Amino acid sequence: MSLLWDFIITLLIIWPPYVANATPVIASKVFRRRTPIDLGRNFIDGKRLFGDGKTYEGFITGLLAGFVIGELTYIVVARAVNIVSELPNPLAVFVMCIAALLGDLLGAFIKRRLGLPRGAPAPLLDQLDFLLAALLALWLIQPSVLRIIYVVIAVVITPPIHLATNTIAYLLGLKREPW
């Protein structure tokens, strides 16, 4: 296999978690009422569990959008090019999307413990929390699909992609910060 082919397969594998992770930003602008997942509660250290930026509305829309995109990719692309065996199955896509969102919540939890306010940058944590959680989920659910080269490619390309898409979201007025 060529590196280009590995790159393409990697993008197809990580596309659903990317969408799941990005959708809550859009959802925050669509829903007037946003319910924080932590319901405003604090952890034992007196700091918020996750903060106002992590909402039920964002979690649910992220999960649905990521799963739908994953299914469309699986049905349209994978079958058309006959690479079904190289991509996550529907259950794995669903679990990857949940894991991506839970990984993002874990990142927010860690940032609150570090005393970082909502929107403060946390290099690499911000870019990789969702991805590593999604890849771990894929490894647990469908390990035959996950090759080490895909993990390496995903970890290398995600930070610049994440920063670029966040900058675009900032310029569009969807985010308060460009990171």
Secondary structure, DSSP 8 states (H G I E B T S, - for coil): --HHHHHHHHHHHHHHHHHHHHHHHHHHHH-SS--BTTTT-B-TTSSBSS-TTSBHHHHHHHHHHHHHHHHHIIIIIIHHHT-GGGS--HHHHHHHHHHHHHHHHHHHHHHHHTT--TT---TTHHHHHHHHHHHHHHHHH-GGG--HHHHHHHHHHHHHHHHHHHHHHHHTTS-SS--
